């Protein structure tokens, strides 16, 4: 195998790796956005007065 072919193969592998990292970075950012949105939704749906008292009369 000559040096030129080896260089092309190495560059192709590097491009594939960079593309894979870019896709993973996008997925991570999307997951972070979804989780923060879920936390905001859960916080807004909470009712702090619920569970503060118990009716024990029979």
PDBQT receptor file of N, H, CA, C and O in Angstrom, charges set to zero:
ATOM      1  N   UNK A   1       0.856  -1.174   0.000  1.00  0.00    +0.000 N 
ATOM      2  CA  UNK A   1       0.000   0.000   0.000  1.00  0.00    +0.000 C 
ATOM      3  C   UNK A   1       0.898   1.233   0.000  1.00  0.00    +0.000 C 
ATOM      4  O   UNK A   1       1.824   1.334   0.805  1.00  0.00    +0.000 OA
ATOM      5  N   UNK A   2       0.627   2.145  -0.886  1.00  0.00    +0.000 N 
ATOM      6  H   UNK A   2      -0.125   2.062  -1.540  1.00  0.00    +0.000 HD
ATOM      7  CA  UNK A   2       1.473   3.339  -0.951  1.00  0.00    +0.000 C 
ATOM      8  C   UNK A   2       1.001   4.407   0.034  1.00  0.00    +0.000 C 
ATOM      9  O   UNK A   2      -0.079   4.301   0.615  1.00  0.00    +0.000 OA
ATOM     10  N   UNK A   3       1.807   5.409   0.205  1.00  0.00    +0.000 N 
ATOM     11  H   UNK A   3       2.684   5.495  -0.267  1.00  0.00    +0.000 HD
ATOM     12  CA  UNK A   3       1.565   6.458   1.204  1.00  0.00    +0.000 C 
ATOM     13  C   UNK A   3       0.314   7.266   0.853  1.00  0.00    +0.000 C 
ATOM     14  O   UNK A   3      -0.445   7.634   1.750  1.00  0.00    +0.000 OA
ATOM     15  N   UNK A   4       0.088   7.543  -0.407  1.00  0.00    +0.000 N 
ATOM     16  H   UNK A   4       0.705   7.244  -1.135  1.00  0.00    +0.000 HD
ATOM     17  CA  UNK A   4      -1.084   8.331  -0.819  1.00  0.00    +0.000 C 
ATOM     18  C   UNK A   4      -2.383   7.610  -0.459  1.00  0.00    +0.000 C 
ATOM     19  O   UNK A   4      -3.311   8.227   0.062  1.00  0.00    +0.000 OA
ATOM     20  N   UNK A   5      -2.450   6.327  -0.732  1.00  0.00    +0.000 N 
ATOM     21  H   UNK A   5      -1.695   5.826  -1.156  1.00  0.00    +0.000 HD
ATOM     22  CA  UNK A   5      -3.652   5.557  -0.408  1.00  0.00    +0.000 C 
ATOM     23  C   UNK A   5      -3.865   5.491   1.101  1.00  0.00    +0.000 C 
ATOM     24  O   UNK A   5      -4.992   5.586   1.587  1.00  0.00    +0.000 OA
ATOM     25  N   UNK A   6      -2.774   5.327   1.827  1.00  0.00    +0.000 N 
ATOM     26  H   UNK A   6      -1.858   5.250   1.432  1.00  0.00    +0.000 HD
ATOM     27  CA  UNK A   6      -2.870   5.274   3.278  1.00  0.00    +0.000 C 
ATOM     28  C   UNK A   6      -3.343   6.618   3.834  1.00  0.00    +0.000 C 
ATOM     29  O   UNK A   6      -4.115   6.657   4.792  1.00  0.00    +0.000 OA
ATOM     30  N   UNK A   7      -2.889   7.701   3.244  1.00  0.00    +0.000 N 
ATOM     31  H   UNK A   7      -2.262   7.670   2.466  1.00  0.00    +0.000 HD
ATOM     32  CA  UNK A   7      -3.305   9.029   3.675  1.00  0.00    +0.000 C 
ATOM     33  C   UNK A   7      -4.798   9.243   3.436  1.00  0.00    +0.000 C 
ATOM     34  O   UNK A   7      -5.491   9.812   4.279  1.00  0.00    +0.000 OA
ATOM     35  N   UNK A   8      -5.290   8.785   2.284  1.00  0.00    +0.000 N 
ATOM     36  H   UNK A   8      -4.727   8.323   1.599  1.00  0.00    +0.000 HD
ATOM     37  CA  UNK A   8      -6.708   8.917   1.968  1.00  0.00    +0.000 C 
ATOM     38  C   UNK A   8      -7.545   8.110   2.962  1.00  0.00    +0.000 C 
ATOM     39  O   UNK A   8      -8.564   8.592   3.457  1.00  0.00    +0.000 OA
ATOM     40  N   UNK A   9      -7.121   6.913   3.244  1.00  0.00    +0.000 N 
ATOM     41  H   UNK A   9      -6.294   6.521   2.842  1.00  0.00    +0.000 HD
ATOM     42  CA  UNK A   9      -7.857   6.053   4.180  1.00  0.00    +0.000 C 
ATOM     43  C   UNK A   9      -7.885   6.680   5.575  1.00  0.00    +0.000 C 
ATOM     44  O   UNK A   9      -8.920   6.671   6.241  1.00  0.00    +0.000 OA
ATOM     45  N   UNK A  10      -6.763   7.217   6.009  1.00  0.00    +0.000 N 
ATOM     46  H   UNK A  10      -5.922   7.225   5.468  1.00  0.00    +0.000 HD
ATOM     47  CA  UNK A  10      -6.699   7.846   7.337  1.00  0.00    +0.000 C 
ATOM     48  C   UNK A  10      -7.594   9.089   7.392  1.00  0.00    +0.000 C 
ATOM     49  O   UNK A  10      -8.256   9.329   8.402  1.00  0.00    +0.000 OA
ATOM     50  N   UNK A  11      -7.617   9.867   6.328  1.00  0.00    +0.000 N 
ATOM     51  H   UNK A  11      -7.079   9.671   5.508  1.00  0.00    +0.000 HD
ATOM     52  CA  UNK A  11      -8.463  11.061   6.296  1.00  0.00    +0.000 C 
ATOM     53  C   UNK A  11      -9.945  10.680   6.299  1.00  0.00    +0.000 C 
ATOM     54  O   UNK A  11     -10.756  11.336   6.953  1.00  0.00    +0.000 OA
ATOM     55  N   UNK A  12     -10.292   9.633   5.576  1.00  0.00    +0.000 N 
ATOM     56  H   UNK A  12      -9.634   9.101   5.044  1.00  0.00    +0.000 HD
ATOM     57  CA  UNK A  12     -11.686   9.176   5.566  1.00  0.00    +0.000 C 
ATOM     58  C   UNK A  12     -12.108   8.713   6.954  1.00  0.00    +0.000 C 
ATOM     59  O   UNK A  12     -13.223   8.990   7.397  1.00  0.00    +0.000 OA
ATOM     60  N   UNK A  13     -11.218   8.012   7.631  1.00  0.00    +0.000 N 
ATOM     61  H   UNK A  13     -10.313   7.787   7.271  1.00  0.00    +0.000 HD
ATOM     62  CA  UNK A  13     -11.526   7.556   8.989  1.00  0.00    +0.000 C 
ATOM     63  C   UNK A  13     -11.699   8.744   9.925  1.00  0.00    +0.000 C 
ATOM     64  O   UNK A  13     -12.568   8.730  10.796  1.00  0.00    +0.000 OA
ATOM     65  N   UNK A  14     -10.883   9.761   9.750  1.00  0.00    +0.000 N 
ATOM     66  H   UNK A  14     -10.177   9.773   9.042  1.00  0.00    +0.000 HD
ATOM     67  CA  UNK A  14     -10.988  10.953  10.585  1.00  0.00    +0.000 C 
ATOM     68  C   UNK A  14     -12.307  11.687  10.330  1.00  0.00    +0.000 C 
ATOM     69  O   UNK A  14     -12.942  12.158  11.273  1.00  0.00    +0.000 OA
ATOM     70  N   UNK A  15     -12.713  11.787   9.094  1.00  0.00    +0.000 N 
ATOM     71  H   UNK A  15     -12.197  11.405   8.327  1.00  0.00    +0.000 HD
ATOM     72  CA  UNK A  15     -13.987  12.444   8.754  1.00  0.00    +0.000 C 
ATOM     73  C   UNK A  15     -15.151  11.664   9.352  1.00  0.00    +0.000 C 
ATOM     74  O   UNK A  15     -16.083  12.265   9.887  1.00  0.00    +0.000 OA
ATOM     75  N   UNK A  16     -15.112  10.343   9.270  1.00  0.00    +0.000 N 
ATOM     76  H   UNK A  16     -14.355   9.856   8.836  1.00  0.00    +0.000 HD
ATOM     77  CA  UNK A  16     -16.172   9.523   9.856  1.00  0.00    +0.000 C 
ATOM     78  C   UNK A  16     -16.246   9.735  11.364  1.00  0.00    +0.000 C 
ATOM     79  O   UNK A  16     -17.334   9.835  11.933  1.00  0.00    +0.000 OA
ATOM     80  N   UNK A  17     -15.085   9.802  12.003  1.00  0.00    +0.000 N 
ATOM     81  H   UNK A  17     -14.202   9.720  11.541  1.00  0.00    +0.000 HD
ATOM     82  CA  UNK A  17     -15.046  10.008  13.446  1.00  0.00    +0.000 C 
ATOM     83  C   UNK A  17     -15.602  11.389  13.810  1.00  0.00    +0.000 C 
ATOM     84  O   UNK A  17     -16.365  11.510  14.768  1.00  0.00    +0.000 OA
ATOM     85  N   UNK A  18     -15.235  12.415  13.068  1.00  0.00    +0.000 N 
ATOM     86  H   UNK A  18     -14.615  12.317  12.289  1.00  0.00    +0.000 HD
ATOM     87  CA  UNK A  18     -15.738  13.754  13.335  1.00  0.00    +0.000 C 
ATOM     88  C   UNK A  18     -17.248  13.828  13.132  1.00  0.00    +0.000 C 
ATOM     89  O   UNK A  18     -17.943  14.490  13.902  1.00  0.00    +0.000 OA
ATOM     90  N   UNK A  19     -17.753  13.168  12.120  1.00  0.00    +0.000 N 
ATOM     91  H   UNK A  19     -17.189  12.630  11.494  1.00  0.00    +0.000 HD
ATOM     92  CA  UNK A  19     -19.196  13.153  11.881  1.00  0.00    +0.000 C 
ATOM     93  C   UNK A  19     -19.919  12.435  13.009  1.00  0.00    +0.000 C 
ATOM     94  O   UNK A  19     -20.976  12.874  13.460  1.00  0.00    +0.000 OA
ATOM     95  N   UNK A  20     -19.349  11.343  13.454  1.00  0.00    +0.000 N 
ATOM     96  H   UNK A  20     -18.490  10.987  13.088  1.00  0.00    +0.000 HD
ATOM     97  CA  UNK A  20     -19.953  10.591  14.549  1.00  0.00    +0.000 C 
ATOM     98  C   UNK A  20     -19.995  11.427  15.827  1.00  0.00    +0.000 C 
ATOM     99  O   UNK A  20     -20.993  11.417  16.547  1.00  0.00    +0.000 OA
ATOM    100  N   UNK A  21     -18.930  12.137  16.100  1.00  0.00    +0.000 N 
ATOM    101  H   UNK A  21     -18.119  12.145  15.515  1.00  0.00    +0.000 HD
ATOM    102  CA  UNK A  21     -18.883  12.989  17.292  1.00  0.00    +0.000 C 
ATOM    103  C   UNK A  21     -19.894  14.118  17.171  1.00  0.00    +0.000 C 
ATOM    104  O   UNK A  21     -20.539  14.475  18.157  1.00  0.00    +0.000 OA
ATOM    105  N   UNK A  22     -20.042  14.683  15.984  1.00  0.00    +0.000 N 
ATOM    106  H   UNK A  22     -19.518  14.393  15.183  1.00  0.00    +0.000 HD
ATOM    107  CA  UNK A  22     -21.015  15.758  15.783  1.00  0.00    +0.000 C 
ATOM    108  C   UNK A  22     -22.435  15.263  16.017  1.00  0.00    +0.000 C 
ATOM    109  O   UNK A  22     -23.242  15.970  16.622  1.00  0.00    +0.000 OA
ATOM    110  N   UNK A  23     -22.750  14.067  15.550  1.00  0.00    +0.000 N 
ATOM    111  H   UNK A  23     -22.095  13.494  15.059  1.00  0.00    +0.000 HD
ATOM    112  CA  UNK A  23     -24.084  13.501  15.750  1.00  0.00    +0.000 C 
ATOM    113  C   UNK A  23     -24.322  13.230  17.232  1.00  0.00    +0.000 C 
ATOM    114  O   UNK A  23     -25.403  13.513  17.749  1.00  0.00    +0.000 OA
ATOM    115  N   UNK A  24     -23.330  12.689  17.910  1.00  0.00    +0.000 N 
ATOM    116  H   UNK A  24     -22.452  12.459  17.490  1.00  0.00    +0.000 HD
ATOM    117  CA  UNK A  24     -23.466  12.426  19.342  1.00  0.00    +0.000 C 
ATOM    118  C   UNK A  24     -23.644  13.730  20.124  1.00  0.00    +0.000 C 
ATOM    119  O   UNK A  24     -24.418  13.776  21.080  1.00  0.00    +0.000 OA
ATOM    120  N   UNK A  25     -22.938  14.782  19.725  1.00  0.00    +0.000 N 
ATOM    121  H   UNK A  25     -22.310  14.744  18.949  1.00  0.00    +0.000 HD
ATOM    122  CA  UNK A  25     -23.062  16.074  20.395  1.00  0.00    +0.000 C 
ATOM    123  C   UNK A  25     -24.462  16.639  20.224  1.00  0.00    +0.000 C 
ATOM    124  O   UNK A  25     -25.035  17.188  21.166  1.00  0.00    +0.000 OA
ATOM    125  N   UNK A  26     -25.012  16.505  19.026  1.00  0.00    +0.000 N 
ATOM    126  H   UNK A  26     -24.547  16.059  18.262  1.00  0.00    +0.000 HD
ATOM    127  CA  UNK A  26     -26.392  16.968  18.779  1.00  0.00    +0.000 C 
ATOM    128  C   UNK A  26     -27.390  16.179  19.622  1.00  0.00    +0.000 C 
ATOM    129  O   UNK A  26     -28.319  16.754  20.188  1.00  0.00    +0.000 OA
ATOM    130  N   UNK A  27     -27.201  14.875  19.703  1.00  0.00    +0.000 N 
ATOM    131  H   UNK A  27     -26.446  14.407  19.243  1.00  0.00    +0.000 HD
ATOM    132  CA  UNK A  27     -28.104  14.034  20.502  1.00  0.00    +0.000 C 
ATOM    133  C   UNK A  27     -28.020  14.408  21.979  1.00  0.00    +0.000 C 
ATOM    134  O   UNK A  27     -29.038  14.442  22.672  1.00  0.00    +0.000 OA
ATOM    135  N   UNK A  28     -26.820  14.684  22.459  1.00  0.00    +0.000 N 
ATOM    136  H   UNK A  28     -25.994  14.656  21.896  1.00  0.00    +0.000 HD
ATOM    137  CA  UNK A  28     -26.642  15.080  23.853  1.00  0.00    +0.000 C 
ATOM    138  C   UNK A  28     -27.324  16.403  24.133  1.00  0.00    +0.000 C 
ATOM    139  O   UNK A  28     -27.995  16.553  25.154  1.00  0.00    +0.000 OA
ATOM    140  N   UNK A  29     -27.159  17.362  23.237  1.00  0.00    +0.000 N 
ATOM    141  H   UNK A  29     -26.614  17.239  22.407  1.00  0.00    +0.000 HD
ATOM    142  CA  UNK A  29     -27.813  18.658  23.416  1.00  0.00    +0.000 C 
ATOM    143  C   UNK A  29     -29.324  18.518  23.415  1.00  0.00    +0.000 C 
ATOM    144  O   UNK A  29     -30.006  19.165  24.210  1.00  0.00    +0.000 OA
ATOM    145  N   UNK A  30     -29.854  17.687  22.538  1.00  0.00    +0.000 N 
ATOM    146  H   UNK A  30     -29.300  17.162  21.892  1.00  0.00    +0.000 HD
ATOM    147  CA  UNK A  30     -31.294  17.478  22.480  1.00  0.00    +0.000 C 
ATOM    148  C   UNK A  30     -31.791  16.805  23.762  1.00  0.00    +0.000 C 
ATOM    149  O   UNK A  30     -32.847  17.173  24.278  1.00  0.00    +0.000 OA
ATOM    150  N   UNK A  31     -31.055  15.839  24.275  1.00  0.00    +0.000 N 
ATOM    151  H   UNK A  31     -30.198  15.540  23.855  1.00  0.00    +0.000 HD
ATOM    152  CA  UNK A  31     -31.453  15.168  25.507  1.00  0.00    +0.000 C 
ATOM    153  C   UNK A  31     -31.427  16.142  26.682  1.00  0.00    +0.000 C 
ATOM    154  O   UNK A  31     -32.306  16.095  27.542  1.00  0.00    +0.000 OA
ATOM    155  N   UNK A  32     -30.435  17.019  26.728  1.00  0.00    +0.000 N 
ATOM    156  H   UNK A  32     -29.721  17.057  26.030  1.00  0.00    +0.000 HD
ATOM    157  CA  UNK A  32     -30.365  18.011  27.799  1.00  0.00    +0.000 C 
ATOM    158  C   UNK A  32     -31.546  18.973  27.727  1.00  0.00    +0.000 C 
ATOM    159  O   UNK A  32     -32.120  19.333  28.754  1.00  0.00    +0.000 OA
ATOM    160  N   UNK A  33     -31.904  19.387  26.523  1.00  0.00    +0.000 N 
ATOM    161  H   UNK A  33     -31.438  19.094  25.688  1.00  0.00    +0.000 HD
ATOM    162  CA  UNK A  33     -33.039  20.291  26.350  1.00  0.00    +0.000 C 
ATOM    163  C   UNK A  33     -34.331  19.609  26.774  1.00  0.00    +0.000 C 
ATOM    164  O   UNK A  33     -35.156  20.208  27.464  1.00  0.00    +0.000 OA
ATOM    165  N   UNK A  34     -34.507  18.370  26.368  1.00  0.00    +0.000 N 
ATOM    166  H   UNK A  34     -33.837  17.883  25.807  1.00  0.00    +0.000 HD
ATOM    167  CA  UNK A  34     -35.728  17.644  26.728  1.00  0.00    +0.000 C 
ATOM    168  C   UNK A  34     -35.814  17.424  28.235  1.00  0.00    +0.000 C 
ATOM    169  O   UNK A  34     -36.892  17.539  28.819  1.00  0.00    +0.000 OA
ATOM    170  N   UNK A  35     -34.689  17.109  28.861  1.00  0.00    +0.000 N 
ATOM    171  H   UNK A  35     -33.814  17.015  28.386  1.00  0.00    +0.000 HD
ATOM    172  CA  UNK A  35     -34.728  16.870  30.302  1.00  0.00    +0.000 C 
ATOM    173  C   UNK A  35     -35.008  18.162  31.070  1.00  0.00    +0.000 C 
ATOM    174  O   UNK A  35     -35.743  18.146  32.058  1.00  0.00    +0.000 OA
ATOM    175  N   UNK A  36     -34.432  19.274  30.629  1.00  0.00    +0.000 N 
ATOM    176  H   UNK A  36     -33.836  19.287  29.827  1.00  0.00    +0.000 HD
ATOM    177  CA  UNK A  36     -34.721  20.535  31.320  1.00  0.00    +0.000 C 
ATOM    178  C   UNK A  36     -36.180  20.941  31.114  1.00  0.00    +0.000 C 
ATOM    179  O   UNK A  36     -36.806  21.477  32.029  1.00  0.00    +0.000 OA
ATOM    180  N   UNK A  37     -36.724  20.693  29.928  1.00  0.00    +0.000 N 
ATOM    181  H   UNK A  37     -36.216  20.258  29.185  1.00  0.00    +0.000 HD
ATOM    182  CA  UNK A  37     -38.143  20.967  29.697  1.00  0.00    +0.000 C 
ATOM    183  C   UNK A  37     -39.024  20.080  30.571  1.00  0.00    +0.000 C 
ATOM    184  O   UNK A  37     -40.043  20.533  31.092  1.00  0.00    +0.000 OA
ATOM    185  N   UNK A  38     -38.636  18.832  30.728  1.00  0.00    +0.000 N 
ATOM    186  H   UNK A  38     -37.809  18.464  30.304  1.00  0.00    +0.000 HD
ATOM    187  CA  UNK A  38     -39.408  17.909  31.573  1.00  0.00    +0.000 C 
ATOM    188  C   UNK A  38     -39.371  18.361  33.027  1.00  0.00    +0.000 C 
ATOM    189  O   UNK A  38     -40.385  18.302  33.723  1.00  0.00    +0.000 OA
ATOM    190  N   UNK A  39     -38.207  18.814  33.490  1.00  0.00    +0.000 N 
ATOM    191  H   UNK A  39     -37.383  18.862  32.925  1.00  0.00    +0.000 HD
ATOM    192  CA  UNK A  39     -38.095  19.291  34.869  1.00  0.00    +0.000 C 
ATOM    193  C   UNK A  39     -38.977  20.519  35.076  1.00  0.00    +0.000 C 
ATOM    194  O   UNK A  39     -39.665  20.623  36.092  1.00  0.00    +0.000 OA
ATOM    195  N   UNK A  40     -38.963  21.451  34.119  1.00  0.00    +0.000 N 
ATOM    196  H   UNK A  40     -38.404  21.367  33.294  1.00  0.00    +0.000 HD
ATOM    197  CA  UNK A  40     -39.807  22.642  34.225  1.00  0.00    +0.000 C 
ATOM    198  C   UNK A  40     -41.278  22.252  34.258  1.00  0.00    +0.000 C 
ATOM    199  O   UNK A  40     -42.051  22.819  35.030  1.00  0.00    +0.000 OA
ATOM    200  N   UNK A  41     -41.670  21.293  33.431  1.00  0.00    +0.000 N 
ATOM    201  H   UNK A  41     -41.042  20.833  32.804  1.00  0.00    +0.000 HD
ATOM    202  CA  UNK A  41     -43.055  20.855  33.398  1.00  0.00    +0.000 C 
ATOM    203  C   UNK A  41     -43.461  20.220  34.728  1.00  0.00    +0.000 C 
ATOM    204  O   UNK A  41     -44.548  20.482  35.244  1.00  0.00    +0.000 OA
ATOM    205  N   UNK A  42     -42.579  19.387  35.276  1.00  0.00    +0.000 N 
ATOM    206  H   UNK A  42     -41.696  19.174  34.857  1.00  0.00    +0.000 HD
ATOM    207  CA  UNK A  42     -42.891  18.746  36.558  1.00  0.00    +0.000 C 
ATOM    208  C   UNK A  42     -42.968  19.766  37.687  1.00  0.00    +0.000 C 
ATOM    209  O   UNK A  42     -43.823  19.663  38.566  1.00  0.00    +0.000 OA
ATOM    210  N   UNK A  43     -42.071  20.753  37.660  1.00  0.00    +0.000 N 
ATOM    211  H   UNK A  43     -41.376  20.837  36.945  1.00  0.00    +0.000 HD
ATOM    212  CA  UNK A  43     -42.097  21.778  38.699  1.00  0.00    +0.000 C 
ATOM    213  C   UNK A  43     -43.371  22.611  38.619  1.00  0.00    +0.000 C 
ATOM    214  O   UNK A  43     -43.924  22.992  39.651  1.00  0.00    +0.000 OA
ATOM    215  N   UNK A  44     -43.837  22.894  37.423  1.00  0.00    +0.000 N 
ATOM    216  H   UNK A  44     -43.388  22.584  36.585  1.00  0.00    +0.000 HD
ATOM    217  CA  UNK A  44     -45.045  23.712  37.278  1.00  0.00    +0.000 C 
ATOM    218  C   UNK A  44     -46.307  22.930  37.623  1.00  0.00    +0.000 C 
ATOM    219  O   UNK A  44     -47.330  23.534  37.948  1.00  0.00    +0.000 OA
ATOM    220  N   UNK A  45     -46.260  21.613  37.562  1.00  0.00    +0.000 N 
ATOM    221  H   UNK A  45     -45.429  21.123  37.298  1.00  0.00    +0.000 HD
ATOM    222  CA  UNK A  45     -47.454  20.821  37.848  1.00  0.00    +0.000 C 
ATOM    223  C   UNK A  45     -47.575  20.459  39.326  1.00  0.00    +0.000 C 
ATOM    224  O   UNK A  45     -48.591  19.908  39.750  1.00  0.00    +0.000 OA
ATOM    225  N   UNK A  46     -46.550  20.765  40.105  1.00  0.00    +0.000 N 
ATOM    226  H   UNK A  46     -45.725  21.213  39.760  1.00  0.00    +0.000 HD
ATOM    227  CA  UNK A  46     -46.597  20.419  41.530  1.00  0.00    +0.000 C 
ATOM    228  C   UNK A  46     -47.528  21.358  42.283  1.00  0.00    +0.000 C 
ATOM    229  O   UNK A  46     -47.597  22.550  41.982  1.00  0.00    +0.000 OA
ATOM    230  N   UNK A  47     -48.231  20.826  43.244  1.00  0.00    +0.000 N 
ATOM    231  H   UNK A  47     -48.175  19.858  43.488  1.00  0.00    +0.000 HD
ATOM    232  CA  UNK A  47     -49.086  21.629  44.114  1.00  0.00    +0.000 C 
ATOM    233  C   UNK A  47     -48.532  21.495  45.528  1.00  0.00    +0.000 C 
ATOM    234  O   UNK A  47     -48.695  20.450  46.157  1.00  0.00    +0.000 OA
ATOM    235  N   UNK A  48     -47.879  22.543  46.036  1.00  0.00    +0.000 N 
ATOM    236  H   UNK A  48     -47.746  23.392  45.525  1.00  0.00    +0.000 HD
ATOM    237  CA  UNK A  48     -47.162  22.425  47.310  1.00  0.00    +0.000 C 
ATOM    238  C   UNK A  48     -48.051  22.179  48.518  1.00  0.00    +0.000 C 
ATOM    239  O   UNK A  48     -47.570  21.665  49.528  1.00  0.00    +0.000 OA
ATOM    240  N   UNK A  49     -49.342  22.531  48.450  1.00  0.00    +0.000 N 
ATOM    241  H   UNK A  49     -49.733  22.948  47.629  1.00  0.00    +0.000 HD
ATOM    242  CA  UNK A  49     -50.204  22.324  49.598  1.00  0.00    +0.000 C 
ATOM    243  C   UNK A  49     -50.686  20.883  49.734  1.00  0.00    +0.000 C 
ATOM    244  O   UNK A  49     -51.176  20.500  50.797  1.00  0.00    +0.000 OA
ATOM    245  N   UNK A  50     -50.557  20.086  48.689  1.00  0.00    +0.000 N 
ATOM    246  H   UNK A  50     -50.159  20.398  47.827  1.00  0.00    +0.000 HD
ATOM    247  CA  UNK A  50     -51.015  18.702  48.763  1.00  0.00    +0.000 C 
ATOM    248  C   UNK A  50     -50.098  17.888  49.673  1.00  0.00    +0.000 C 
ATOM    249  O   UNK A  50     -48.875  17.985  49.573  1.00  0.00    +0.000 OA
ATOM    250  N   UNK A  51     -50.678  17.099  50.546  1.00  0.00    +0.000 N 
ATOM    251  H   UNK A  51     -51.672  17.020  50.627  1.00  0.00    +0.000 HD
ATOM    252  CA  UNK A  51     -49.908  16.239  51.431  1.00  0.00    +0.000 C 
ATOM    253  C   UNK A  51     -49.436  16.920  52.699  1.00  0.00    +0.000 C 
ATOM    254  O   UNK A  51     -48.726  16.312  53.499  1.00  0.00    +0.000 OA
ATOM    255  N   UNK A  52     -49.821  18.185  52.898  1.00  0.00    +0.000 N 
ATOM    256  H   UNK A  52     -50.398  18.680  52.248  1.00  0.00    +0.000 HD
ATOM    257  CA  UNK A  52     -49.344  18.899  54.078  1.00  0.00    +0.000 C 
ATOM    258  C   UNK A  52     -50.183  18.583  55.315  1.00  0.00    +0.000 C 
ATOM    259  O   UNK A  52     -49.750  18.832  56.440  1.00  0.00    +0.000 OA
ATOM    260  N   UNK A  53     -51.374  18.041  55.112  1.00  0.00    +0.000 N 
ATOM    261  H   UNK A  53     -51.727  17.839  54.198  1.00  0.00    +0.000 HD
ATOM    262  CA  UNK A  53     -52.198  17.669  56.252  1.00  0.00    +0.000 C 
ATOM    263  C   UNK A  53     -52.871  16.322  55.967  1.00  0.00    +0.000 C 
ATOM    264  O   UNK A  53     -53.092  15.931  54.821  1.00  0.00    +0.000 OA
ATOM    265  N   UNK A  54     -53.185  15.632  57.074  1.00  0.00    +0.000 N 
ATOM    266  H   UNK A  54     -53.006  15.950  58.005  1.00  0.00    +0.000 HD
ATOM    267  CA  UNK A  54     -53.824  14.317  56.977  1.00  0.00    +0.000 C 
ATOM    268  C   UNK A  54     -55.107  14.346  57.779  1.00  0.00    +0.000 C 
ATOM    269  O   UNK A  54     -55.110  14.769  58.935  1.00  0.00    +0.000 OA
ATOM    270  N   UNK A  55     -56.187  13.903  57.183  1.00  0.00    +0.000 N 
ATOM    271  H   UNK A  55     -56.185  13.560  56.244  1.00  0.00    +0.000 HD
ATOM    272  CA  UNK A  55     -57.490  13.827  57.890  1.00  0.00    +0.000 C 
ATOM    273  C   UNK A  55     -57.563  12.452  58.530  1.00  0.00    +0.000 C 
ATOM    274  O   UNK A  55     -57.685  11.444  57.834  1.00  0.00    +0.000 OA
ATOM    275  N   UNK A  56     -57.486  12.407  59.874  1.00  0.00    +0.000 N 
ATOM    276  H   UNK A  56     -57.387  13.226  60.440  1.00  0.00    +0.000 HD
ATOM    277  CA  UNK A  56     -57.476  11.114  60.565  1.00  0.00    +0.000 C 
ATOM    278  C   UNK A  56     -58.784  10.843  61.324  1.00  0.00    +0.000 C 
ATOM    279  O   UNK A  56     -58.850   9.920  62.135  1.00  0.00    +0.000 OA
ATOM    280  N   UNK A  57     -59.814  11.638  61.063  1.00  0.00    +0.000 N 
ATOM    281  H   UNK A  57     -59.761  12.388  60.404  1.00  0.00    +0.000 HD
ATOM    282  CA  UNK A  57     -61.107  11.414  61.717  1.00  0.00    +0.000 C 
ATOM    283  C   UNK A  57     -61.782  10.194  61.095  1.00  0.00    +0.000 C 
ATOM    284  O   UNK A  57     -61.740   9.987  59.882  1.00  0.00    +0.000 OA
ATOM    285  N   UNK A  58     -62.400   9.401  61.953  1.00  0.00    +0.000 N 
ATOM    286  H   UNK A  58     -62.434   9.570  62.938  1.00  0.00    +0.000 HD
ATOM    287  CA  UNK A  58     -63.065   8.217  61.445  1.00  0.00    +0.000 C 
ATOM    288  C   UNK A  58     -64.550   8.340  61.556  1.00  0.00    +0.000 C 
ATOM    289  O   UNK A  58     -65.276   7.424  61.171  1.00  0.00    +0.000 OA
TER     290      UNK A  58
